[in-house]
Amino acid sequence: MWHIAPAGDQALLVRLGTAIAPELLGQVLALDRALQDSRPSGLLSTVAAYASLLCRFDPGVTDTARLEASIRALEGHLDASIPSGAVVDIPTRYDGPDLADVALTKHLKPADVVNLHASREYLVYCVGFAPGFAYCGSLPDGLSVPRLASPRTRVPAGSVGIAGRQTGIYAVESPGGWNLIGRTTLRLFDTAADPPARFKAGDRLRFVPVT
Amino acid sequence: MIEVINGGRWTTIQDRGRPGLERFGIPAGGAADWFAAAAANRLAGNHEGAALLECTTAGPTLRFNADSVVAITGGKPAGTVDWQASSVARDSILTIGAITPGLRAYVAVRGGVDVPLVLGSRAFCQRGAFGGGFGRPLAEGDRLVVGDLQVSEPLAGPWPSSHRPPLGGPWEVRVIAGPHTDAFDGVALERLTAVACRITPAIDRMGVRLETPGLRLHSQEILTTPLTAGAIQVTPSGGLILMLADHPTTGGYPVIATVIAADLPALAQARPGDTVRFREVDAAEATRAWRRLTSWLQLGR
């Protein structure tokens, strides 16, 4: 059963589950598509992340009860599938300032960290936190490390980081607490591009080591 | 043309922001005190989408090279006539002094500040360092072009004080429970609304950190979810982070309650050391408060 709760007086948060799983993200994206198609009156915009979907509405047109009813009507009627779009290559130079520490923590050589990180395809579970930042999963078990004890105040755009079972790419310079293992020259956020962010939830990518 | 002689403490160009792009990690942004900004544009006779200056703690010094009309609202800057349209003569200098009470003052110039639209808005986005003409707060030597977004005569007379939100603490702020009520025990929100929270100096356009003296809230971890302005996150150490206009679009801390949209202007004016009491309300009361505030903006129409 979906968990639907008000997020203030002008949005609803729909939670479809509590796990990081491709199937759940697939359902979230299917709900998102269904709402774009059915366009309940007053729905302004949606944001998908992992297992939840935020639905903002115009309080002059609808209210939480009516919008919740429109969303509930879709429960059990979604045409969901596991996201399976083309895999985008991310050329990555593995020279991040935390690569050696990650290797030490995991009793690996730095080259093994690189090989493990680049060994699989990742799913973008969410674009958030900062413009264009892509949260991707899931990392191999052997690479799971905690966030930095104290976050950096400035992480350069293009930095590739890992934290917990996730890996991510900083699209703009921002503060950040992830372990930085590499960077890419690929431009992931551009205000002049349409869409401005290179990735969206449901996209797939792979890190390709370059020197 | 307006020449910036001194940028002030942290002055940015804002408008109604760019809602709808959150899925790209872009916050809606726009004026932190949306009501004061809208009132300034009304006073100046501007279109509601016109860009203006958001001044923080102490505003800029500006030289006008043409006769202009300005309207200053929000927090009260020293040495200014606020909440009414006033004329500024060519070659004169306008100094927006230290702001108190309140934290943020808005300066609308008749016609609006004309900087390029970025993703549909002229607003400076702190997280992405874009927009607002310069991709940064105003600095000495910046030149601002005045636009042509005037749509009516400036309003005559002062904005009635009965039609403005309160400007000083102690603040009472209304919240709706959740959305992560299930990450807390059943009495957590009741305990939160029973204490006076304190605003810390950690304030920017993204959010405000608050302390809860005598109260330590415990929560369960949640999966990263989308955030809204007004969301009150509880960190693992029990501190509160309240989301403002440029908030991160997603977050990993549970949200115990969310400030109603009608009370966000008050929070944008809260100063370090101020106390805040949260009061839980239902959706009906939140909607009534929203309608009341937006109806005040219809003044003179």
Interface residues (C-beta under 8 A of the other chain):
Chain A: H3 A5 P6 A7 G8 D9 Q10 A11 L13 R15 T18 A19 I20 L44 S45 T46 V47 A48 A49 Y50 A51 S52 L53 L54 R56 P59 D63 T64 A65 Y125 C126 V127 G128 F129 A130 P131 G132 F133 Y135 A171 V172 E173 S174 F189 T191 P195 P196 A197 K200 A201
Chain B: P19 G20 L21 E22 R23 F24 G25 I26 V118 L119 C125 R127 G128 A129 F130 G131 I176 A177 G178 P179 H180 T181 D182 I222 L223 T224 T225 P226 L227 T228 A229 G230 A231 P248 T249 T250 G251 V255 T258 V259 I260 A261 A262 A283 A286 T287 W290
